[in-house]
Amino acid sequence: QVQLVESGGGLVQPGGSLRLSCAASGSILSINVMGWHRQAPGKQRELVATITNPGSITYGDSAKGRFTISRDNAKNTVHLQMNSLKPEDTAVYYCNAEVLDSTVRWNDYWGRGTQVTVSS
């Protein structure tokens, strides 16, 4: 099995910054895409950012210009630096990864999520 554990969420004022981290552990042979999605109350889950193993990055519209995704392949971790946060960024942020696991198949895994609240 593979586990993804997020950290770094919390309460921040508008205009502030937060850095989210996600560590993958378990029966991992390789990881392709790692990324972040978010879900606000009453809304569908949406893409924030993804990064492939070679480093190709995709940002959702809400993240462009304010958020930066990065990863450490040696540590199986992915980070999301969030700057200029707005109240509309308030959501539960989920880490996900496409993992080649002990079944020798690529499977998608998700973390349990970390709450980010942007409020004065």
Secondary structure by P-SEA (a helix, b strand, c coil): cbbbbbcccccccccbbbbbbbbbbcccccccccccccccccccccccccccccbbbbbcccccccbbbbbcccccbbbbbbcccccccccbbbbbbbccccccbbbbbbccbbbbbbcc
